[in-house]
Amino acid sequence: MDEENRDTKKERGRRIRYLRESNGLTLQELAEKIGVRYQSLREWEVGKTSPSVDNIGKLAEIFCVHPTWIWTGQGPKNIKRSKEYISVNRDEGLVRTDRRTKAIYELMRYLKTKSPEEIKLIHEVAMKIFGDGQKTRRKNKEI
């Protein structure tokens, strides 16, 4: 394993640990919510291994953060919480998702097949599109 890949896994692990601890969850509690072994979650947090795309999606849903932020540390961190987007129950974990969340899963599966350079380019394009969408919505509200 090269040094850059090892550092990336460690940084990803730090973000996962940050999310878990800032939400007051133990390793065991979060592992149960995700449906993985305690040891697997521990390995993610120390950077020994990385979660699957599906598990990144589960983490994103549980903590209402963008999967891209968990995976790369880039882009916006938080997802706006709303009943239309996602409902989370702290005791039971994920309750309901809508089609946008499903689209995120599809995107994460797709990105898993891409190189880091391709992912960075896709992220930059998506942020430009998202930014333009925000500007357009603001202009429409002013009219």
Backbone torsions as a table, in degrees:
resi	resn	phi	psi	omega
1	MET	NA	133.6	-179.7
2	ASP	-80.7	163.8	-174.6
3	GLU	-61.6	-40.5	-178.5
4	GLU	-63.1	-43.8	179.7
5	ASN	-63.0	-41.0	179.7
6	ARG	-63.6	-43.9	178.7
7	ASP	-63.6	-39.8	179.4
8	THR	-61.9	-43.9	178.8
9	LYS	-63.8	-39.6	179.3
10	LYS	-65.3	-43.1	179.0
11	GLU	-64.3	-42.3	177.4
12	ARG	-60.4	-43.5	178.2
13	GLY	-60.9	-39.6	177.9
14	ARG	-63.6	-38.9	178.7
15	ARG	-66.1	-40.6	179.0
16	ILE	-64.6	-44.1	179.0
17	ARG	-63.0	-42.0	177.9
18	TYR	-57.4	-47.4	-179.9
19	LEU	-60.8	-45.1	-178.7
20	ARG	-62.7	-51.9	-176.7
21	GLU	-67.1	-39.5	-178.7
22	SER	-69.2	-16.0	176.1
23	ASN	-103.0	9.1	174.0
24	GLY	68.4	29.7	-179.7
25	LEU	-103.7	145.1	172.6
26	THR	-84.5	166.8	175.7
27	LEU	-56.8	-45.0	-177.9
28	GLN	-63.0	-43.1	-179.7
29	GLU	-62.5	-46.0	-179.6
30	LEU	-68.1	-40.3	178.7
31	ALA	-57.9	-41.7	179.1
32	GLU	-65.8	-40.6	179.3
33	LYS	-63.2	-38.2	-178.3
34	ILE	-80.3	-31.7	-177.2
35	GLY	91.9	33.7	177.6
36	VAL	-124.5	168.1	176.8
37	ARG	-72.9	149.7	176.1
38	TYR	-52.5	-44.7	-177.3
39	GLN	-62.5	-37.2	179.2
40	SER	-63.8	-45.9	178.9
41	LEU	-61.9	-41.3	178.5
42	ARG	-60.7	-42.7	178.2
43	GLU	-63.6	-35.6	175.9
44	TRP	-63.7	-46.4	-174.8
45	GLU	-65.9	-31.3	179.4
46	VAL	-90.7	-3.7	177.0
47	GLY	84.1	15.4	178.5
48	LYS	-74.8	-40.9	176.4
49	THR	-134.8	172.9	177.0
50	SER	-119.4	149.0	177.3
51	PRO	-69.0	156.2	175.6
52	SER	-70.1	168.7	177.5
53	VAL	-59.8	-42.9	179.0
54	ASP	-60.8	-41.3	-179.5
55	ASN	-71.4	-32.6	172.9
56	ILE	-61.6	-42.1	177.6
57	GLY	-61.8	-41.2	178.1
58	LYS	-64.2	-43.1	177.3
59	LEU	-60.7	-43.9	-179.9
60	ALA	-60.4	-42.0	-179.5
61	GLU	-69.3	-43.3	-178.7
62	ILE	-61.5	-43.1	-174.6
63	PHE	-99.5	1.2	-179.2
64	CYS	54.5	49.7	175.1
65	VAL	-124.4	160.9	178.5
66	HIS	-71.5	134.2	176.6
67	PRO	-58.4	-34.4	179.1
68	THR	-62.1	-38.7	178.7
69	TRP	-64.5	-42.2	177.9
70	ILE	-62.1	-46.1	-174.0
71	TRP	-71.8	-44.2	-171.9
72	THR	-114.9	-19.9	-174.5
73	GLY	80.7	5.7	-178.4
74	GLN	-107.6	159.9	177.6
75	GLY	82.9	-179.1	-179.5
76	PRO	-67.9	144.1	-178.3
77	LYS	-83.3	-53.6	-170.1
78	ASN	-89.4	146.9	171.2
79	ILE	-102.2	135.5	178.0
80	LYS	-63.4	125.2	179.2
81	ARG	-79.5	127.9	174.9
82	SER	-155.1	156.2	179.7
83	LYS	-63.4	-31.9	-179.3
84	GLU	-71.5	-27.8	-174.6
85	TYR	-91.5	-54.6	-177.2
86	ILE	-159.5	143.7	174.9
87	SER	-116.7	129.6	180.0
88	VAL	-125.2	132.8	174.6
89	ASN	-114.3	119.0	-174.8
90	ARG	-58.2	-33.4	-178.2
91	ASP	-77.4	-33.8	-174.7
92	GLU	-109.7	-2.9	-178.0
93	GLY	78.8	-145.1	-176.7
94	LEU	-66.1	132.6	179.4
95	VAL	-106.6	-49.9	-174.9
96	ARG	-150.7	142.6	172.9
97	THR	-128.5	159.8	176.6
98	ASP	-109.1	-171.2	-174.1
99	ARG	-69.1	-24.6	176.3
100	ARG	-65.3	-40.0	178.5
101	THR	-65.6	-40.8	177.4
102	LYS	-62.5	-36.5	177.9
103	ALA	-65.0	-35.6	177.4
104	ILE	-63.3	-42.9	176.3
105	TYR	-56.9	-46.2	-180.0
106	GLU	-60.9	-43.0	178.9
107	LEU	-62.6	-43.6	179.9
108	MET	-62.5	-41.0	177.3
109	ARG	-61.8	-41.9	179.0
110	TYR	-63.6	-46.1	-177.4
111	LEU	-64.6	-26.9	179.7
112	LYS	-59.8	-26.0	-178.2
113	THR	-88.8	-2.2	-174.5
114	LYS	-103.5	157.6	177.4
115	SER	-77.7	162.7	177.8
116	PRO	-57.8	-35.2	179.7
117	GLU	-66.8	-42.1	179.0
118	GLU	-66.2	-38.9	179.2
119	ILE	-63.6	-42.4	179.1
120	LYS	-61.5	-43.7	179.3
121	LEU	-63.6	-44.7	178.7
122	ILE	-60.4	-42.4	179.7
123	HIS	-62.1	-45.2	-179.4
124	GLU	-61.6	-43.0	179.4
125	VAL	-64.6	-44.4	-179.7
126	ALA	-61.8	-40.5	180.0
127	MET	-66.8	-35.9	176.8
128	LYS	-65.5	-42.5	179.2
129	ILE	-65.4	-45.8	-179.2
130	PHE	-62.2	-43.9	179.2
131	GLY	-61.6	-42.9	178.5
132	ASP	-64.2	-36.6	178.5
133	GLY	-63.9	-38.9	179.5
134	GLN	-65.8	-42.4	179.9
135	LYS	-63.5	-41.6	-179.8
136	THR	-63.4	-43.0	179.6
137	ARG	-63.5	-39.8	179.4
138	ARG	-64.1	-42.7	-179.7
139	LYS	-63.6	-40.0	179.9
140	ASN	-65.1	-35.1	179.6
141	LYS	-68.7	-31.7	-178.9
142	GLU	-72.9	-25.8	-175.4
143	ILE	-75.4	NA	NA
